[in-house]
Amino acid sequence: MFARFEPSPMFRIKICGITCEADARVVAAAGADAVGLNFFEKSPRYLAPREAERVVRALPDDMVKVGLFVNATPQHILDTWDSLGLTLIQLHGDEPPEFLCELGNRPVMRAFRLGEEGLAPICGYLQTCRELGCLPRLVLIDSFRKGKYGGTGATADWDTARLYPAEVWLPPLVLAGGLTPENVGEAIRTVRPIGVDTASGVESAAGKKDADSVRRFVETARAAF
């Protein structure tokens, strides 16, 4: 899986749910490759457009800036992409494969909540994307909680995630779901994803990052990779 790594807009360590300039600087100083900006209004980590501009200005130019959207309209996503200069679009809702085609050639990371049905629905979705000519650049596997779109702190099913197929046409795998400084090393060694993503696992409160946790998460993940 590591052989399919591409330098940009790929990443290995992403800290999601940045809500202020101070946390953006904490994440950058810790050495993370990417930040996630959450534009889902029902999330406790929602980032309003004006604050998002300040956050982006506080980040290094070479940091991967990921915009997270849940069931937003294509136009809203494209407008946000253009206004903020995002690097990657993360779709974390119920968007069908056809939706990706409406985003043009912008790179997408498609998030899936791994439930009891396992990997079959994910692979079926990606096969449809392939047929439509709009494969996402990355696949993110998150934990499943009914009625929730991520950020729950629940750990994903690593035993199932590690079975993600290795076909060369499939997008590389990013692992999320309940990752913390304490378990991210084991997660990487077990699942062997191309990257990892955390939000609640490095927080002192919802939407507020803990500097020490962020630093330890990045250090541990980097060593495991």
C-alpha positions as CSV (number, residue, x, y, z in Angstrom):
1,M,0.0,0.0,0.0
2,F,2.9,2.4,0.7
3,A,4.0,2.0,-2.9
4,R,1.0,4.0,-4.0
5,F,1.9,7.1,-1.9
6,E,2.0,10.4,-3.8
7,P,3.4,13.5,-2.3
8,S,0.4,15.9,-2.9
9,P,-2.3,16.2,-1.9
10,M,-1.6,13.1,0.1
11,F,-0.6,13.1,3.7
12,R,0.3,10.7,6.5
13,I,-0.9,12.6,9.6
14,K,-4.0,14.8,9.6
15,I,-5.4,16.6,12.6
16,C,-9.1,17.4,11.9
17,G,-11.6,19.8,13.5
18,I,-9.4,22.9,13.8
19,T,-11.6,25.7,15.0
20,C,-9.2,28.6,15.7
21,E,-5.9,30.2,14.7
22,A,-4.2,29.1,17.9
23,D,-4.9,25.5,17.3
24,A,-3.8,25.8,13.7
25,R,-0.4,27.0,14.9
26,V,-0.2,24.1,17.5
27,V,-0.8,21.5,14.8
28,A,1.6,23.1,12.4
29,A,4.3,23.3,15.1
30,A,3.8,19.7,15.9
31,G,4.7,18.7,12.4
32,A,1.3,17.3,11.1
33,D,1.0,17.1,7.3
34,A,-2.6,18.1,7.0
35,V,-5.4,19.9,8.9
36,G,-9.1,19.3,8.6
37,L,-11.6,22.3,8.4
38,N,-15.1,21.1,9.3
39,F,-17.9,22.9,7.4
40,F,-20.7,20.7,8.8
41,E,-22.9,23.1,10.8
42,K,-24.2,20.5,13.1
43,S,-20.7,19.5,14.3
44,P,-19.2,20.9,17.5
45,R,-16.1,21.5,15.4
46,Y,-17.9,23.6,12.8
47,L,-15.8,26.3,11.3
48,A,-17.5,29.4,10.1
49,P,-16.2,30.9,6.8
50,R,-14.7,34.1,8.3
51,E,-12.9,32.1,11.0
52,A,-11.8,29.6,8.3
53,E,-10.0,32.4,6.5
54,R,-8.0,33.3,9.6
55,V,-7.1,29.7,10.2
56,V,-5.9,29.2,6.7
57,R,-3.7,32.3,6.9
58,A,-2.1,30.9,10.1
59,L,-1.0,27.7,8.3
60,P,2.1,27.1,6.3
61,D,1.7,27.2,2.6
62,D,2.8,23.6,2.1
63,M,0.3,22.1,4.7
64,V,-2.5,20.1,3.2
65,K,-5.7,21.9,3.9
66,V,-8.7,19.5,3.8
67,G,-12.3,20.8,3.7
68,L,-14.8,18.4,5.4
69,F,-18.3,18.5,4.0
70,V,-21.5,16.5,4.9
71,N,-24.3,16.5,2.3
72,A,-23.4,20.0,1.1
73,T,-24.2,21.2,-2.4
74,P,-21.6,20.9,-5.1
75,Q,-21.7,24.7,-5.5
76,H,-21.1,25.3,-1.8
77,I,-18.1,23.0,-1.9
78,L,-16.6,24.6,-5.0
79,D,-17.1,28.1,-3.6
80,T,-15.4,27.2,-0.4
81,W,-12.6,25.5,-2.3
82,D,-12.0,28.6,-4.4
83,S,-12.3,31.1,-1.6
84,L,-9.9,29.3,0.8
85,G,-7.5,27.6,-1.6
86,L,-8.2,24.2,-0.2
87,T,-6.0,21.2,-1.2
88,L,-8.4,18.3,-0.7
89,I,-12.2,17.8,-0.4
90,Q,-13.4,15.3,2.3
91,L,-16.9,14.0,1.7
92,H,-18.2,12.6,5.0
93,G,-21.9,12.3,4.3
94,D,-24.3,10.3,2.1
95,E,-23.0,11.6,-1.2
96,P,-23.5,9.1,-4.1
97,P,-20.7,8.2,-6.5
98,E,-22.2,10.6,-9.1
99,F,-21.7,13.5,-6.7
100,L,-17.9,13.2,-7.1
101,C,-18.2,13.8,-10.9
102,E,-19.8,17.2,-10.1
103,L,-16.6,18.4,-8.4
104,G,-14.6,18.4,-11.6
105,N,-11.0,17.3,-11.2
106,R,-10.6,18.5,-7.6
107,P,-9.1,15.8,-5.4
108,V,-11.5,14.1,-3.1
109,M,-11.1,11.9,0.0
110,R,-14.3,9.8,0.4
111,A,-15.0,8.9,4.0
112,F,-16.9,5.7,4.9
113,R,-18.3,4.7,8.3
114,L,-17.4,1.0,8.6
115,G,-20.4,-0.9,9.8
116,E,-21.6,-4.5,10.1
117,E,-21.7,-5.0,6.4
118,G,-17.9,-4.6,6.3
119,L,-16.0,-3.5,3.2
120,A,-18.4,-4.8,0.6
121,P,-20.4,-1.5,0.3
122,I,-17.2,0.5,0.2
123,C,-15.8,-1.6,-2.6
124,G,-19.1,-1.4,-4.5
125,Y,-19.2,2.3,-4.2
126,L,-15.6,2.7,-5.5
127,Q,-16.3,0.3,-8.4
128,T,-19.2,2.6,-9.4
129,C,-16.9,5.6,-9.1
130,R,-14.4,3.8,-11.3
131,E,-17.0,3.2,-14.0
132,L,-18.0,6.8,-13.9
133,G,-14.5,8.0,-14.1
134,C,-14.5,9.9,-10.8
135,L,-12.5,7.8,-8.3
136,P,-11.6,9.6,-5.1
137,R,-7.9,10.2,-4.5
138,L,-8.1,8.7,-1.0
139,V,-10.5,6.6,1.0
140,L,-11.0,7.3,4.7
141,I,-12.4,4.6,7.0
142,D,-14.1,5.8,10.1
143,S,-16.1,4.2,12.9
144,F,-19.9,3.7,12.5
145,R,-22.4,5.2,14.9
146,K,-26.0,5.4,13.8
147,G,-27.1,8.9,13.0
148,K,-23.5,10.3,13.4
149,Y,-21.2,11.5,10.7
150,G,-17.9,11.0,12.5
151,G,-16.1,12.7,15.4
152,T,-17.6,10.4,17.9
153,G,-14.3,9.1,19.4
154,A,-15.4,5.5,18.8
155,T,-12.6,3.2,17.5
156,A,-13.0,1.8,14.0
157,D,-12.9,-1.9,13.3
158,W,-9.2,-2.4,12.6
159,D,-9.5,-6.1,11.9
160,T,-11.9,-5.4,9.0
161,A,-10.1,-2.2,7.9
162,R,-6.9,-4.2,7.5
163,L,-8.6,-6.3,4.8
164,Y,-9.1,-3.3,2.5
165,P,-8.1,-4.7,-0.9
166,A,-4.7,-3.9,-2.4
167,E,-5.8,-3.7,-6.1
168,V,-3.7,-1.0,-7.8
169,W,-6.8,0.9,-9.0
170,L,-8.2,1.4,-5.5
171,P,-7.5,4.7,-3.7
172,P,-5.1,4.4,-0.8
173,L,-6.6,4.0,2.7
174,V,-6.6,6.6,5.5
175,L,-7.6,5.3,8.9
176,A,-9.7,7.4,11.4
177,G,-12.0,6.6,14.2
178,G,-11.0,6.9,17.9
179,L,-7.3,7.4,17.2
180,T,-5.2,8.8,20.1
181,P,-1.6,9.2,21.0
182,E,-1.9,6.0,22.9
183,N,-3.2,3.7,20.1
184,V,-2.2,5.3,16.8
185,G,1.1,3.4,16.7
186,E,-0.7,0.1,17.1
187,A,-3.3,1.1,14.6
188,I,-0.7,1.9,11.9
189,R,1.1,-1.4,12.5
190,T,-2.2,-3.4,12.4
191,V,-4.0,-1.7,9.5
192,R,-1.0,-0.3,7.5
193,P,-2.9,2.7,6.1
194,I,-1.3,5.4,4.0
195,G,-2.3,8.0,6.6
196,V,-4.1,8.6,9.9
197,D,-6.7,11.2,10.9
198,T,-7.8,12.3,14.3
199,A,-10.0,15.0,15.9
200,S,-11.4,14.1,19.3
201,G,-8.4,12.0,20.1
202,V,-6.2,15.0,20.7
203,E,-8.7,17.4,22.3
204,S,-9.2,18.8,25.8
205,A,-12.8,19.6,24.9
206,A,-14.8,19.3,21.7
207,G,-13.2,21.6,19.2
208,K,-10.3,22.5,21.4
209,K,-7.0,20.9,20.7
210,D,-4.5,19.9,23.5
211,A,-1.0,20.8,22.4
212,D,0.7,18.0,24.2
213,S,-1.7,15.4,22.8
214,V,-1.2,16.7,19.3
215,R,2.6,16.6,19.7
216,R,2.5,13.0,21.0
217,F,0.1,11.9,18.3
218,V,2.3,13.2,15.6
219,E,5.5,11.8,17.1
220,T,4.0,8.4,17.6
221,A,2.4,8.2,14.2
222,R,5.6,9.4,12.5
223,A,7.7,6.7,14.3
224,A,5.2,4.0,13.4
225,F,5.2,5.0,9.7
